[in-house]
Structure formats: C-alpha cells, structure tokens
C-alpha cells in the first residue's frame, strides 16, 4: 500500500495535527508502508520530511491574522502530475484548507480513494476570535468537504455524534495514542524543580498548550489566582507560546513561562509537576491530557474530548461539566490542597493510558484505509476541474 498524506501543517510545527501525523507516519514507516507527503513549503530550512519516499511541497501563505498557521496554495493539476509519477493507493487529507481542497479535486479526478480527518473545531475558533457569526457557514463548508470523501476520521465518539447530527456522513472514530515510555513519572527531575523554586513537597501546577484565545486563558488565570490564594506556595509553570503570552505574564507575574520546548524537555516538565490544569474548551482531542496522564499528574479538565474518553471522574482525574467555569475553579482549589489525592489520581491516570499505543492507532488507521479501497465510492457530485 502507498499512502499519500496531505496536510497544511507538519513537524517541527507544534500543534495537534502535526503531532498526530508524525506519530502515525513513524508507525506506518516501521510497518513498511510506502508514504508520500504533500505540504506547504516549510518556513525554515526546507528539507524532505522524515519517513517519506516522496514529497511535494507547494507555495505557502500565512493565514491572515494568524501568522503561525500556513495555507498551501496549488492547483489540482500540479498534484495530479505528482501522483502520475507514483500513484498512491489511498489519500489521507488532514486539513481542509486550499491544499486539502486541491488534493480532493485531484484524487476524485484520478479515482483515488480519499479519507479525511476532522482535527480542528473551527466553529469554536470563530467564536474565540470574535467572528462567531461565521460558525454556521464554516460548518457548511466543512460538511461539504468531508462528505465528498469516503470516510472522515474523528478522535472521539462524542465528536462523531455531534458531527453526525450536523449532517456529516461516513464517520469513524480514530483515537489518539500516547508514548507512555517517553512520558513517564520516572523522568521527574529535582534539578528542574529547584530551578522553578520548588522543594520536594511544594506543589507545582502545570499547563501545556498554545497561549491563545481559543485555550480559555481567562479561566486559566482565574483558576491560578484562586489556587494561589488557598495554597500560597503553589508554583505555576506554563509550557508553550502564542499571542496571549505577554498578557498572561502580566496577569501571572510569579509563573514560570518556558516557551516552546523540545520533546525531551517536555517529558521532564510533565513528570516534575504535580497537577495539570487544562481549561480549554476548543479541543477535538487534546493530546496533552493523555501525556499528562502518562506522566502521573493529577488532572482537572472539562468533560469532553480526551478527558471525556480517558478520565474516570474521581478515579483517574477530575472532570468538570463542560463550560462550568465556577465548578472548574472550585475543583482546582480543592485538589491543589490535597497532595494525597492528586498523587492517587496521577497513579491511576498512568495505568489508564498505558495501553493506548500509537502502534494500535496506526493499525486502526490502516484498517480504515484498506476498507475504503475495497468499498465503492458513494460520495456524490464528482468535481470538475
């Protein structure tokens, strides 16, 4: 089987799509699956991506108002020429930008099976950036796109049901894995904790993620202040970067801000903390929740996405009703004062996720790709170029 991955984001960019695709492509490569990649030309040091037998890079354009996100600009015919040199068995389109549309046009013209991935809640992003009125229009465009592919992969059963109610067809759940050998409590680092100003018994609350509006940063600040009032020696560590960082540093002047860090350092940061505070309401999955669980942290998050799938409330973490900000703060305040509780939750959390390997996810992915190759394409309205 030869699989072509199409994505407007790729490592070393830091986001859930790039993270997921990198893990899946590594596993597929180890299974001797031939891989191709179509992506925008990287900003720095363009080179062929790891694990790929062939790659086609297209012109890149930064998303207006969101420079960290790149769009890929090309014509379907350019993609068809690439595929004529080495035809893929199936195409996986991870992003619904201009590159994704061009690839969909090309694949349908060449009668190549297409699977798509629903990785981003664009309607949430629209609300977070003050253009919520665009939400219905965005959903209509996404539905039109995904329903022209043979299968759309979504990360959770709840997401699948929500999309099904909105008219999305042919949905399958493909979860996410976690490398529980890499993210491990044994990587707790006393030297790193000392750099944060924490002694052996002093609690450290961690947040990992992009520092931007869609991550519910106002609630993060309010929660941190509330925890510090009842637990004055609590140390706050925020891993990540983004347009909200400067304001956050003003609001949380005592917190440790690390910026983006590499994977090795990230594992040490998780393991060296005690609590994981994750107030985001815009995730389709939230890989950081699984990573924090594998690292043995006591977690508080809203009851949706990865937390809904993985956390047993009160057993392996704390889940709060979606959008209940008051309850989120109350639970965080209670938990930060109970070291025995967050230690117990963290231990159970690790046991809960150790079976969620990326190899299993890759096998499930392959099974879907094989299925669409054997199933007639019932998507309607074939495209004309």
MARFITOR-544261 format. One record per residue: residue number from 1; x, y, z of N, C-alpha, C in turn. Coordinates in steps of 0.001 Angstrom, whole numbers, plus 500000, padded with zeros to 6 digits. Example, Ala and Ser with C-alpha at 12.3 -4.5 7.8 and 13.67 -1.06 7.14 Angstrom:
! MARFITOR-544261
REC kefi n_east n_north   n_up ca_east ca_north  ca_up c_east c_north   c_up
REC    1 513190  494310 507800  512300   495500 507800 513200  496700 507800
REC    2 512850  497750 507080  513670   498940 507140 512900  500030 507870
//
This chain:
! MARFITOR-544261
REC kefi n_east n_north   n_up ca_east ca_north  ca_up c_east c_north   c_up
REC    1 500844  498805 500000  500000   500000 500000 500888  501257 500000
REC    2 500495  502225 499189  501180   503521 499199 500168  504573 499648
REC    3 500500  505303 500692  499596   506277 501287 500168  507674 501084
REC    4 499343  508576 500578  499751   509980 500472 499057  510786 501565
REC    5 499844  511435 502399  499333   512308 503451 499340  513741 502929
REC    6 498238  514449 503117  498117   515843 502685 497804  516686 503912
REC    7 498667  517642 504214  498475   518444 505420 499113  519812 505265
REC    8 498436  520825 505791  498997   522170 505768 499852  522461 506999
REC    9 500068  521441 507802  500977   521595 508943 501756  520302 509129
REC   10 503003  520442 509540  503874   519284 509714 504973  519648 510705
REC   11 505543  518637 511348  506655   518876 512257 507779  519614 511500
REC   12 508481  520552 512164  508505   520782 513604 507442  521742 514137
REC   13 506430  522079 513319  505347   522905 513852 504711  522174 515035
REC   14 504257  522949 516019  503747   522369 517257 502243  522569 517324
REC   15 501517  521513 517066  500059   521517 517176 499587  520071 517127
REC   16 498317  519865 517413  497803   518503 517493 497835  517753 516180
REC   17 497602  518455 515063  497602   517786 513760 498996  517269 513432
REC   18 499994  518154 513534  501376   517750 513231 501836  516636 514163
REC   19 501465  516742 515429  501836   515733 516422 501271  514361 516042
REC   20 499987  514331 515720  499330   513068 515386 499909  512463 514109
REC   21 500079  513291 513079  500583   512786 511806 502010  512267 511924
REC   22 502814  512917 512729  504191   512453 512898 504224  511066 513540
REC   23 503419  510863 514578  503398   509554 515237 502855  508468 514308
REC   24 501773  508779 513597  501194   507775 512705 502151  507445 511568
REC   25 502780  508459 510984  503692   508198 509869 504896  507383 510319
REC   26 505386  507624 511526  506507   506820 512042 506099  505352 512164
REC   27 504920  505124 512713  504450   503745 512881 504219  503071 511526
REC   28 503651  503796 510572  503414   503219 509249 504737  502883 508561
REC   29 505708  503756 508697  507028   503514 508115 507647  502246 508701
REC   30 507484  502064 510016  508026   500867 510654 507279  499609 510206
REC   31 506055  499780 509707  505281   498662 509178 505511  498481 507675
REC   32 506496  499205 507132  506871   499100 505711 505776  499582 504766
REC   33 505006  500568 505204  504033   501215 504331 504731  502361 503599
REC   34 504602  502408 502268  505200   503492 501488 504391  504777 501710
REC   35 505099  505862 502016  504435   507118 502358 504869  508240 501427
REC   36 503900  509073 501055  504141   510332 500369 503574  511456 501222
REC   37 504069  512665 500988  503576   513825 501722 503424  515001 500777
REC   38 502287  515701 500884  502081   516982 500213 501823  518015 501308
REC   39 502617  519072 501305  502508   520089 502361 503026  521427 501829
REC   40 502724  522536 502530  503314   523816 502157 504826  523799 502377
REC   41 505513  524611 501625  506968   524710 501773 507295  525231 503174
REC   42 508168  524544 503937  508483   524982 505299 509108  526377 505314
REC   43 508894  527081 506405  509442   528438 506544 510956  528419 506636
REC   44 511482  527437 507354  512919   527419 507627 513525  526100 507152
REC   45 514683  526193 506555  515485   525026 506151 514630  523955 505481
REC   46 514063  524250 504317  513239   523236 503638 514018  521941 503402
REC   47 513425  520851 503773  514039   519553 503548 512930  518504 503479
REC   48 513283  517341 502967  512284   516284 502860 511927  515765 504243
REC   49 510654  515573 504446  510181   515121 505748 510625  513694 506021
REC   50 510784  513402 507290  511185   512063 507716 510111  511044 507341
REC   51 510551  509842 506989  509721   508674 506702 509098  508684 505302
REC   52 509338  509711 504489  508661   509834 503200 509523  509320 502049
REC   53 508910  508530 501149  509622   508113 499945 509553  509197 498873
REC   54 508549  510059 498962  508413   511164 498018 507638  512287 498687
REC   55 507941  513516 498268  507292   514672 498867 507077  515743 497809
REC   56 505940  516403 497897  505615   517519 497004 505303  518730 497877
REC   57 506133  519753 497783  505931   520975 498555 505295  522036 497661
REC   58 504319  522749 498212  503591   523769 497450 503832  525139 498066
REC   59 503405  526160 497355  503591   527527 497848 502826  527721 499154
REC   60 503448  528412 500088  502854   528638 501404 502426  530088 501564
REC   61 501323  530290 502266  500850   531625 502593 500346  531617 504030
REC   62 500803  532576 504831  500360   532647 506224 498877  533010 506274
REC   63 498155  532381 507193  496743   532695 507378 496618  534126 507888
REC   64 495859  534986 507212  495717   536377 507664 495218  536449 509100
REC   65 495943  537195 509929  495570   537346 511326 496037  536230 512229
REC   66 496658  535202 511669  497120   534063 512471 498377  533527 511815
REC   67 499466  534262 511961  500688   534010 511207 501265  532620 511450
REC   68 500961  532012 512603  501523   530696 512915 500957  529597 512025
REC   69 499825  529869 511376  499176   528864 510542 499456  529170 509075
REC   70 499945  528169 508334  500220   528325 506917 499183  527596 506076
REC   71 498833  528208 504952  497970   527574 503973 498817  527147 502784
REC   72 498427  526066 502142  499127   525602 500956 498363  525973 499705
REC   73 499040  526600 498751  498394   527074 497533 498954  526318 496331
REC   74 498083  525631 495624  498493   524903 494423 497256  524591 493605
REC   75 497487  524105 492383  496388   523689 491517 496259  522162 491559
REC   76 495049  521658 491410  494882   520200 491373 495760  519528 490335
REC   77 495964  520179 489177  496767   519547 488126 498208  519309 488572
REC   78 498749  520211 489416  500112   520014 489912 500183  518776 490795
REC   79 499146  518548 491592  499095   517355 492434 498931  516110 491569
REC   80 498118  516213 490543  497921   515061 489649 499225  514671 488960
REC   81 500025  515651 488558  501318   515329 487940 502225  514597 488926
REC   82 502189  515023 490185  502976   514349 491222 502521  512900 491381
REC   83 501221  512687 491398  500691   511341 491583 500854  510469 490334
REC   84 500908  511072 489164  501119   510280 487955 502501  509637 487934
REC   85 503465  510283 488599  504806   509704 488683 504822  508500 489617
REC   86 503970  508546 490644  503917   507454 491619 502529  507483 492256
REC   87 501624  506704 491725  500222   506782 492126 500021  506190 493524
REC   88 499389  506923 494420  499091   506354 495740 497894  505420 495704
REC   89 497860  504502 496641  496708   503607 496768 495523  504330 497385
REC   90 495819  505258 498294  494787   505993 499016 495388  507301 499506
REC   91 494544  508321 499646  494977   509646 500089 494315  509955 501426
REC   92 495106  510499 502354  494552   510974 503628 494747  512482 503697
REC   93 493642  513227 503761  493683   514688 503832 493396  515108 505271
REC   94 494392  515733 505891  494287   516074 507318 493744  517468 507557
REC   95 493830  518358 506569  493406   519746 506766 492510  520181 505613
REC   96 491563  521066 505923  490535   521446 504957 490806  522804 504319
REC   97 492082  523229 504281  492437   524488 503648 492517  524348 502138
REC   98 493052  525364 501451  493153   525306 499987 493892  524068 499490
REC   99 494932  523645 500195  495668   522452 499776 494793  521214 499861
REC  100 494031  521098 500932  493133   519959 501074 492094  519903 499967
REC  101 491517  521064 499624  490532   521101 498544 491165  520704 497211
REC  102 492372  521229 496948  493044   520889 495687 493315  519387 495610
REC  103 493756  518807 496721  494033   517368 496737 492755  516561 496545
REC  104 491659  517026 497122  490388   516326 496954 489947  516353 495491
REC  105 490058  517521 494857  489741   517617 493427 490587  516617 492630
REC  106 491903  516629 492885  492825   515777 492121 492518  514299 492327
REC  107 492294  513907 493565  492044   512497 493859 490762  512011 493199
REC  108 489727  512836 493218  488468   512417 492617 488587  512336 491100
REC  109 489370  513221 490499  489590   513132 489051 490353  511860 488669
REC  110 491257  511426 489563  492077   510253 489273 491484  508970 489854
REC  111 490316  509097 490492  489631   507934 491055 490493  507242 492113
REC  112 491109  508056 492975  491897   507541 494095 491056  507683 495363
REC  113 490911  506626 496162  490121   506727 497391 490685  507805 498330
REC  114 489768  508505 499009  490164   509602 499900 489539  509411 501277
REC  115 490373  509511 502289  489935   509568 503688 490334  510937 504226
REC  116 489481  511546 505021  489795   512852 505601 489806  512759 507121
REC  117 490437  513734 507741  490481   513801 509199 489867  515094 509689
REC  118 489070  515011 510740  488495   516206 511365 489324  516488 512618
REC  119 490267  517417 512493  491233   517666 513563 490985  518950 514340
REC  120 490165  519867 513816  490069   521194 514410 488625  521644 514500
REC  121 488233  522163 515667  486899   522721 515854 486888  524178 515397
REC  122 486705  524394 514096  486777   525755 513572 485654  526644 514091
REC  123 484496  526061 514414  483410   526897 514926 483777  527493 516281
REC  124 484490  526728 517128  484965   527263 518404 485968  528381 518164
REC  125 486879  528181 517233  487877   529200 516934 487196  530483 516466
REC  126 486149  530361 515652  485443   531542 515171 484873  532344 516338
REC  127 484291  531663 517310  483748   532366 518479 484864  533014 519298
REC  128 485965  532306 519483  487057   532819 520298 487722  534037 519669
REC  129 487626  534162 518351  488247   535298 517681 487233  536339 517223
REC  130 486029  536303 517848  485062   537370 517653 484299  537336 516349
REC  131 484307  536202 515653  483548   536094 514404 482635  534874 514471
REC  132 481980  534731 515609  481113   533581 515810 480014  533468 514782
REC  133 479619  534609 514194  478572   534596 513173 478979  533793 511932
REC  134 480290  533521 511806  480752   532717 510685 480585  531209 510926
REC  135 480243  530843 512159  480244   529430 512537 479413  528544 511638
REC  136 478162  528947 511366  477293   528106 510538 477834  527963 509129
REC  137 478360  529056 508596  478933   528992 507254 480148  528098 507196
REC  138 480990  528181 508228  482180   527330 508284 481773  525864 508341
REC  139 480785  525558 509175  480345   524165 509294 479773  523642 507975
REC  140 479076  524487 507242  478525   524061 505957 479642  523729 504969
REC  141 480688  524539 504959  481825   524293 504070 482528  522994 504461
REC  142 482739  522812 505764  483403   521598 506238 482578  520356 505918
REC  143 481271  520460 506106  480400   519319 505797 480481  518985 504302
REC  144 480467  520010 503474  480572   519797 502024 481884  519103 501679
REC  145 482956  519518 502322  484276   518920 502066 484308  517461 502511
REC  146 483989  517219 503765  484152   515870 504316 483187  514865 503698
REC  147 482005  515303 503327  481054   514376 502727 481420  514004 501293
REC  148 482444  514647 500735  482962   514246 499421 484138  513288 499555
REC  149 484474  512914 500777  485478   511875 500999 484754  510602 501432
REC  150 485428  509488 501328  484740   508222 501599 484573  507938 503091
REC  151 485482  508456 503888  485382   508314 505342 486029  509529 505983
REC  152 485441  510010 507072  486048   511069 507871 486386  510495 509243
REC  153 487638  510615 509619  488104   510121 510911 488017  511233 511958
REC  154 487414  510917 513092  487290   511861 514200 487862  511200 515452
REC  155 488342  512004 516421  489088   511407 517530 488253  510817 518658
REC  156 486975  511198 518783  486175   510692 519899 484767  510329 519437
REC  157 484116  509478 520207  482738   509100 519893 481790  510287 520043
REC  158 482070  511154 521014  481217   512331 521206 481315  513268 520006
REC  159 482514  513450 519484  482696   514288 518300 481969  513685 517104
REC  160 482059  512382 516958  481378   511719 515854 479871  511937 515927
REC  161 479305  511816 517115  477865   512000 517270 477457  513444 516991
REC  162 478261  514404 517471  477956   515816 517229 477985  516133 515737
REC  163 478971  515619 515027  479063   515871 513594 477957  515153 512828
REC  164 477611  513959 513288  476531   513208 512632 475218  513992 512698
REC  165 474978  514635 513819  473755   515430 513978 473773  516670 513089
REC  166 474971  517084 512664  475096   518240 511783 475106  517846 510304
REC  167 474924  516564 510024  474825   516135 508641 476095  515585 508037
REC  168 477117  515326 508851  478342   514703 508350 478105  513203 508206
REC  169 478574  512643 507093  478354   511223 506803 479645  510424 506946
REC  170 479498  509099 507004  480629   508161 506914 481741  508489 507916
REC  171 481349  508610 509159  482295   508951 510221 482821  507691 510895
REC  172 484106  507707 511209  484722   506648 512001 485582  507279 513086
REC  173 485639  506622 514225  486453   507127 515333 487857  506543 515245
REC  174 488828  507422 515223  490235   507036 515336 490806  507813 516507
REC  175 491051  507117 517615  491562   507778 518805 492982  508268 518626
REC  176 493602  508617 519714  494983   509074 519705 495786  508214 520674
REC  177 497052  508072 520382  497912   507291 521253 498730  508190 522165
REC  178 499503  507559 523002  500459   508280 523838 501663  507369 524048
REC  179 502832  507942 523983  504067   507192 524207 504337  507155 525704
REC  180 503860  506099 526354  503958   506022 527807 505356  505654 528289
REC  181 506246  505322 527354  507649   505150 527726 508355  506501 527770
REC  182 507979  507362 526838  508578   508696 526807 508005  509584 527914
REC  183 506678  509592 528031  506028   510369 529096 505854  509439 530293
REC  184 506710  509640 531284  506830   508665 532370 507150  509393 533681
REC  185 506504  508996 534790  506794   509646 536081 508255  509542 536494
REC  186 508955  508517 535982  510358   508346 536335 511260  509464 535836
REC  187 510743  510334 534978  511541   511453 534473 511436  512699 535350
REC  188 510842  512535 536518  510790   513656 537476 512212  514118 537768
REC  189 512430  515428 537734  513774   515997 537773 513897  516993 538918
REC  190 514557  516617 540021  514704   517527 541163 515439  518814 540802
REC  191 516378  518728 539858  517116   519934 539461 516181  520917 538771
REC  192 515308  520394 537895  514342   521258 537221 513388  521882 538225
REC  193 512918  521099 539185  512027   521651 540213 512739  522734 541020
REC  194 514007  522528 541290  514777   523543 542013 514853  524837 541203
REC  195 515006  524705 539869  515034   525892 539012 513707  526642 539058
REC  196 512625  525912 539257  511322   526554 539390 511128  527186 540769
REC  197 511996  526826 541717  511846   527311 543091 511020  526400 543961
REC  198 510889  525140 543561  510054   524184 544305 510920  523220 545088
REC  199 510557  523001 546354  511219   521949 547119 510488  520629 546889
REC  200 510917  519586 547583  510364   518250 547328 508867  518157 547575
REC  201 508369  518938 548533  506969   518813 548930 506090  519958 548433
REC  202 506669  520877 547713  505925   522051 547259 505154  521720 545980
REC  203 503841  522028 545925  503043   521649 544752 503357  522513 543527
REC  204 503381  521862 542365  503588   522561 541091 502400  522247 540188
REC  205 501758  523302 539702  500648   523160 538755 501148  523514 537362
REC  206 500873  522653 536400  501387   522786 535047 500249  523012 534053
REC  207 500531  523838 533051  499649   523968 531888 500521  523853 530650
REC  208 500074  523052 529670  500811   522890 528415 499855  523181 527272
REC  209 500265  524072 526381  499418   524366 525228 499746  525700 524618
REC  210 499160  525953 523475  499335   527231 522813 498669  528319 523638
REC  211 499360  529425 523814  498839   530527 524618 498084  531478 523699
REC  212 496824  531133 523460  495990   531889 522532 494550  531859 523017
REC  213 493712  532728 522442  492345   532914 522916 491560  531615 523014
REC  214 491748  530736 522032  490922   529529 521979 491195  528558 523114
REC  215 492233  528815 523922  492580   527910 525020 491959  528331 526349
REC  216 491017  529286 526296  490287   529686 527513 491235  530241 528579
REC  217 492085  531174 528167  493136   531676 529050 492588  532490 530219
REC  218 491461  533154 530037  490890   533926 531148 490558  533004 532321
REC  219 489996  531836 532013  489692   530883 533084 490977  530323 533687
REC  220 491990  530122 532884  493272   529656 533410 493809  530644 534433
REC  221 493776  531936 534124  494274   532964 535045 493444  532978 536320
REC  222 492132  532954 536163  491247   532997 537333 491470  531778 538228
REC  223 491648  530627 537619  491888   529401 538377 493222  529455 539108
REC  224 494255  529927 538438  495576   530025 539072 495540  530970 540264
REC  225 494885  532111 540120  494786   533052 541233 494039  532433 542414
REC  226 492964  531711 542129  492181   531085 543193 493002  530018 543914
REC  227 493774  529221 543181  494614   528203 543809 495700  528847 544667
REC  228 496278  529924 544183  497344   530581 544942 496830  531215 546225
REC  229 495558  531626 546222  495010   532219 547446 494916  531197 548568
REC  230 494577  529953 548232  494441   528937 549278 495728  528151 549477
REC  231 496621  528184 548483  497883   527448 548541 498994  528401 548093
REC  232 499408  529330 549000  500323   530403 548593 501673  529920 548066
REC  233 502098  528711 548449  503396   528227 547966 503296  527473 546636
REC  234 502090  527446 546039  501904   526771 544761 502728  527460 543668
REC  235 503440  526670 542893  504220   527193 541778 503513  526861 540474
REC  236 503434  527843 539589  502756   527699 538307 503788  527636 537187
REC  237 503652  526654 536305  504544   526511 535161 503685  526420 533904
REC  238 503950  527302 532939  503202   527326 531691 504155  527025 530535
REC  239 503903  525905 529867  504715   525484 528724 503964  525813 527445
REC  240 504622  526518 526548  504002   526883 525282 504195  528351 524991
REC  241 503708  528776 523865  503861   530163 523446 502665  530539 522582
REC  242 502572  531815 522245  501468   532259 521417 501156  533715 521661
REC  243 500164  534241 520973  499855   535671 521063 499360  536121 522425
REC  244 498921  535176 523271  498435   535554 524594 499499  535579 525667
REC  245 500739  535271 525308  501767   535127 526342 502053  536432 527082
REC  246 502195  537521 526363  502558   538791 527013 501525  539196 528055
REC  247 500250  539090 527705  499198   539434 528660 499206  538488 529849
REC  248 499419  537190 529589  499467   536214 530675 500606  536512 531646
REC  249 501738  536916 531132  502877   537213 532008 502584  538413 532902
REC  250 501756  539331 532419  501335   540452 533269 500351  539988 534335
REC  251 499472  539055 533968  498444   538589 534895 498981  537570 535902
REC  252 500005  536816 535497  500599   535794 536367 502102  536070 536492
REC  253 502462  537142 537162  503874   537561 537186 504802  536580 537897
REC  254 504255  535732 538762  505095   534786 539500 505241  533441 538793
REC  255 504524  533248 537691  504555   531956 536998 505844  531799 536200
REC  256 506212  530546 535956  507348   530210 535106 506819  530003 533681
REC  257 507314  530790 532734  506948   530647 531328 508139  530074 530576
REC  258 507957  528937 529946  509083   528258 529300 509160  528518 527800
REC  259 508055  528981 527184  508000   528987 525732 507882  527567 525220
REC  260 508053  527390 523905  508047   526048 523341 509334  525333 523728
REC  261 509226  524052 524060  510391   523253 524434 510364  521955 523638
REC  262 511508  521277 523552  511551   520041 522771 510916  518887 523542
REC  263 510772  517768 522864  510039   516638 523419 510684  516068 524676
REC  264 512014  516029 524697  512703   515504 525880 512450  516383 527092
REC  265 512571  517692 526890  512321   518626 527994 510858  518582 528419
REC  266 509962  518414 527447  508536   518364 527779 508236  517197 528706
REC  267 508817  516034 528445  508588   514871 529306 509067  515147 530727
REC  268 510197  515840 530864  510709   516170 532204 509804  517178 532899
REC  269 509254  518118 532134  508373   519119 532737 507088  518477 533247
REC  270 506497  517598 532435  505302   516891 532916 505608  516144 534212
REC  271 506639  515310 534179  506919   514431 535320 507316  515201 536562
REC  272 507820  516405 536391  508307   517188 537531 507217  518036 538169
REC  273 506027  518063 537566  504895   518779 538148 504044  517809 538973
REC  274 502982  518335 539569  502087   517527 540396 500644  517565 539892
REC  275 500255  518731 539388  498894   518944 538915 498926  519404 537463
REC  276 497893  519050 536704  497767   519530 535338 496424  520231 535210
REC  277 496465  521510 534898  495257   522336 534819 494994  522650 533353
REC  278 493842  522189 532838  493588   522308 531403 492159  522807 531169
REC  279 491974  524136 531088  490625   524696 530957 490137  524879 529523
REC  280 490879  524410 528516  490495   524623 527125 489134  524005 526821
REC  281 488365  524710 525976  487068   524205 525531 487010  524092 524010
REC  282 488155  524087 523342  488162   524121 521874 488858  522918 521242
REC  283 489174  521894 522033  489929   520759 521507 489034  519789 520734
REC  284 489592  519177 519698  488933   517998 519139 489391  516753 519898
REC  285 490591  516796 520424  491065   515709 521278 491826  516268 522480
REC  286 493011  516787 522266  493820   517292 523383 494862  516274 523792
REC  287 495900  516098 522955  496949   515121 523248 497628  515370 524584
REC  288 497660  516637 525019  498358   516959 526267 497705  516291 527466
REC  289 496411  516036 527401  495739   515353 528517 496296  513943 528675
REC  290 496417  513216 527563  496965   511856 527622 498422  511877 528074
REC  291 499192  512863 527620  500589   512958 528019 500718  513236 529518
REC  292 499861  514101 530039  499877   514386 531474 499472  513160 532276
REC  293 498505  512414 531781  498086   511188 532467 499216  510172 532491
REC  294 499886  509982 531352  501003   509037 531296 502132  509454 532225
REC  295 502235  510754 532486  503296   511282 533356 502923  511232 534831
REC  296 501699  510787 535124  501297   510589 536512 500809  511828 537231
REC  297 500193  512769 536501  499728   514006 537136 498256  513909 537528
REC  298 497908  514631 538584  496518   514820 538942 495926  515872 538013
REC  299 494906  515523 537259  494409   516375 536176 493029  516918 536502
REC  300 492828  518190 536119  491494   518764 536125 491233  519330 534742
REC  301 490128  518895 534116  489793   519303 532750 488283  519215 532582
REC  302 487793  519830 531520  486369   519736 531230 486037  518361 530651
REC  303 484803  517953 530858  484348   516611 530480 483996  516560 528996
REC  304 485014  516571 528180  484836   516420 526737 486183  516065 526137
REC  305 486176  515723 524841  487397   515382 524109 488169  514285 524852
REC  306 489495  514410 524931  490312   513347 525524 489922  513066 526970
REC  307 489623  514122 527726  489268   513929 529139 488016  513069 529273
REC  308 487031  513303 528417  485801   512505 528477 486072  511046 528152
REC  309 486994  510804 527211  487293   509446 526788 488155  508693 527800
REC  310 489062  509395 528466  490115   508730 529230 489962  508805 530749
REC  311 489354  509856 531260  489335   510072 532709 488060  509505 533334
REC  312 488236  508694 534358  487130   508280 535220 487097  509263 536383
REC  313 486040  510057 536450  485987   511152 537423 486182  510640 538847
REC  314 487121  511275 539541  487394   510910 540923 488287  509705 541073
REC  315 488559  509003 539945  489411   507830 539990 490765  508099 539331
REC  316 490731  508644 538105  491981   508912 537388 492100  510379 536979
REC  317 491340  511223 537607  491382   512652 537333 490072  513297 537721
REC  318 489978  514590 537483  488762   515341 537791 488194  515881 536487
REC  319 486927  515531 536211  486229   516054 535041 485120  516992 535507
REC  320 485044  518153 534851  484045   519159 535199 483077  519303 534040
REC  321 481798  519504 534354  480793   519681 533304 481243  520758 532324
REC  322 481112  520458 531047  481629   521338 530000 481103  522764 530164
REC  323 482033  523711 530247  481674   525119 530308 481336  525651 531689
REC  324 481348  524810 532721  481026   525266 534083 482290  525830 534728
REC  325 482537  527098 534500  483762   527733 534977 483837  527763 536498
REC  326 482723  528029 537147  482717   528106 538605 483128  526763 539213
REC  327 482569  525669 538697  482915   524345 539216 484369  524002 538923
REC  328 484862  524426 537768  486262   524165 537431 487177  524791 538477
REC  329 486928  526032 538820  487763   526717 539816 487634  526037 541174
REC  330 486423  525691 541561  486210   525048 542862 486980  523736 542967
REC  331 486905  522916 541930  487608   521635 541952 489126  521836 541980
REC  332 489611  522810 541233  491049   523074 541218 491529  523543 542582
REC  333 490762  524403 543215  491110   524902 544544 491161  523754 545550
REC  334 490183  522873 545498  490160   521731 546414 491336  520791 546158
REC  335 491569  520482 544887  492586   519498 544557 493987  519972 544920
REC  336 494288  521234 544720  495651   521709 544969 496026  521661 546445
REC  337 495040  521497 547320  495305   521420 548759 495391  519978 549262
REC  338 495278  519011 548353  495202   517607 548761 496261  516765 548050
REC  339 497500  516819 548506  498578   516089 547823 498341  514585 547737
REC  340 497741  514000 548765  497481   512561 548701 496482  512239 547590
REC  341 495513  513122 547400  494500   512899 546361 495091  513029 544974
REC  342 495843  514119 544716  496362   514256 543350 497447  513235 543049
REC  343 498112  512730 544079  499069   511643 543862 498338  510356 543475
REC  344 497228  510061 544181  496442   508866 543866 495848  508961 542463
REC  345 495301  510118 542109  494717   510309 540784 495771  510137 539692
REC  346 496967  510664 539940  498027   510569 538950 498477  509145 538717
REC  347 498558  508384 539788  498950   506972 539656 497919  506210 538828
REC  348 496637  506424 539124  495579   505739 538379 495520  506226 536933
REC  349 495810  507512 536710  495784   508060 535358 496805  507367 534469
REC  350 497993  507148 535002  499016   506476 534201 498579  505056 533838
REC  351 498049  504334 534778  497586   502977 534498 496502  502985 533423
REC  352 495696  504043 533413  494581   504120 532470 495039  504244 531014
REC  353 496174  504926 530769  496538   505242 529377 497682  504405 528817
REC  354 498296  503562 529616  499477   502845 529122 499160  501905 527951
REC  355 497918  501502 527805  497564   500605 526698 497245  501364 525409
REC  356 497216  502684 525455  496849   503487 524286 498103  503794 523459
REC  357 498583  502810 522736  499828   502974 521989 499563  503545 520597
REC  358 500563  504235 520052  500466   504744 518686 500478  503612 517670
REC  359 501076  502486 517979  501050   501349 517059 499616  500870 516850
REC  360 498847  500796 517918  497458   500386 517783 496674  501404 516957
REC  361 496932  502689 517169  496250   503728 516395 496600  503589 514915
REC  362 497886  503342 514620  498313   503177 513229 497645  501964 512590
REC  363 497500  500882 513333  496828   499695 512801 495355  499992 512492
REC  364 494698  500744 513375  493309   501128 513130 493209  502026 511892
REC  365 494170  502930 511751  494227   503822 510596 494359  503008 509308
REC  366 495278  502045 509317  495481   501193 508148 494222  500400 507805
REC  367 493529  499927 508813  492307   499161 508574 491269  500018 507848
REC  368 491177  501296 508222  490249   502201 507546 490668  502434 506106
REC  369 491961  502632 505875  492445   502849 504513 492179  501628 503633
REC  370 492390  500444 504194  492124   499227 503437 490640  499103 503118
REC  371 489800  499481 504066  488353   499379 503881 487876  500262 502737
REC  372 488359  501508 502664  487860   502402 501615 488345  501971 500236
REC  373 489470  501264 500186  489936   500768 498885 489048  499636 498369
REC  374 488382  498945 499287  487527   497818 498906 486068  498205 498764
REC  375 485734  499465 499123  484342   499913 499153 484090  500899 498024
REC  376 483034  500724 497236  482720   501695 496183 482505  503087 496766
REC  377 482947  504085 496030  482813   505473 496473 481376  505922 496230
REC  378 480645  506209 497320  479259   506654 497160 479112  508159 497334
REC  379 480275  508902 497418  480188   510349 497505 479597  510886 496196
REC  380 478724  511875 496318  478028   512383 495146 478699  513625 494579
REC  381 478198  514054 493439  478662   515280 492794 480161  515296 492565
REC  382 480678  514423 491699  482108   514452 491416 482527  515810 490890
REC  383 483747  516189 491200  484248   517507 490847 484690  517582 489387
REC  384 484585  518774 488849  485158   519092 487548 486245  520138 487762
REC  385 487337  520035 487023  488429   520999 487155 488260  522124 486134
//
